[in-house]
Amino acid sequence: MSLDHPASTERVATGIPRLDTMLGGQGVYRGSSILVSGTAGTGKTSIAAYFVEAACRRGERALYFAFEEAPAQIMRNMRSIGLDLEPWVERGLLRFHAARPTLYGLEMHLTTIHKALNDFNPQVVVLDPISNLTSVGTTLEVKSTLNRIIDYMKMQQITGVFTNLTMGGESLEHTDVGVSSLMDTWILLNCLELGGERNRVLYLLKSRGMAHSNQVREFLLTDQGVDLVHVYLGPGGVLTGAARASQEARDKAEALMRGQEIDFRQRQIERKRVVLGYQIEALKAAFVSEEEELQKIVGQENLAEEIMAGGRVEMGRLRGEDKTDTGKG
C-alpha cells in the first residue's frame, strides 16, 4: 500500500500485432495492469487468451484465473478463433485456476490467488472476469481486494490482465468494481448495430506512459484469429461490417473509374503530342523548302547581276573605251 513498486520500461507484446501498433508499436509495459471491459460477447476473453498465448510463445509462464468458464470450455472456444492453448498447458507454461466466485469469500480468493502466484511464479496473470466478484462482496470490498492483488503483482513485475463485463444500458466507461483508475491500460470493447447487424469495435481509452492511438477499430473474430481494421468514417458516421465492406467496394470502384479516366486523358494527350509532332515536322519541312527556294532565287539574281556586269565590261572593250581617258581636253 506504500506505492513503492518498480516501474519497468520493458514492453511486451499483446499477441495481437495491430493492437501493439495502437499501443505505440511495442505493446504494454511489463508489470502493468490492463483492463479489458465491454458488454457480453464483445471478445474480452479472446483478448485475454491472446495475452497468455503471447507470453507462452516468449517462454514465459502464464496463470489464468477463470471465474465464469471451465478451462476445457475456454480452450475449446479459443480454437474457434485459431488459438490453441492446450499445448502450452501440456508444456507447463500455462496453468488454469477455475472456480466460481461464490465458492468462498473475497479473503479466501485473495489467499488462493497469492498462493497460486507464489507457487507458479508467472509473468502474466489473467483474472476473467473481475465483475463476477461482486456476487461475494460489496463494491468497496471488491475494489480493496483487487487493489491488493494489483499492488502485489506490480511488486513482482507481473503483467495483469483483468476483464470486466459491462451490462447493457450502462455507461461503457464505467466498471461495477470501480478499478478503472487503478489500471495502466484500458481497452474498451463494444458492439455497434448498423444495417441489421452487430459488429464489434475496440477503443483504447488510455495507456499510461506511452503514445497510443485514439481511433476506433473494428474488432474481427475469425477462424484465422483476431484482427483490427479501420472503420469507415463518412458523412453518415462510422460504418462497420457489411456496410463498411460495401462502402469500401464503392470507394474502390470510384477510384478505379478515376484511374481509368486519368489513363484515357493521358492517352489523349499522348496522341495529341504525336499529332503535333508530325505537324511540327511538316512545318519544319515546308520552311526548309521555302528557304531553299529563296536561296535559289537569290543565287539566280546574283548570277544574273554578275552576267550583266560582265556584259557591260565586254561592250566597253568592243567600243574601244580608253580606260586611261580622264575626260579632259
Secondary structure, 3 states (H helix, E strand, C coil): CCCCCCCCCCEECCCCHHHHHHCCCCCEECCCEEEEEECCCCCHHHHHHHHHHHHHHCCCCEEEEECCCCHHHHHHHHHCCCCCCHHHHHCCCEEEEECCHHHCCHHHHHHHHHHHHHHHCCCEEEEECHHHHHHHCCHHHHHHHHHHHHHHHHHCCCEEEEEEECCCCCCCCCCCCCCHHHCCEEEEEEEEEECCEEEEEEEEEEECCCCCCCCCEEEEEECCEEEEEECEEECCEEECHHHHHHHHHHHHHHHHHHHHHHHHHHHHHHHHHHHHHHHHHHHHHHHHHHHHHHHHHHHHHHHHHHHHHHHHHHHHHHCCCCCCCCCCC
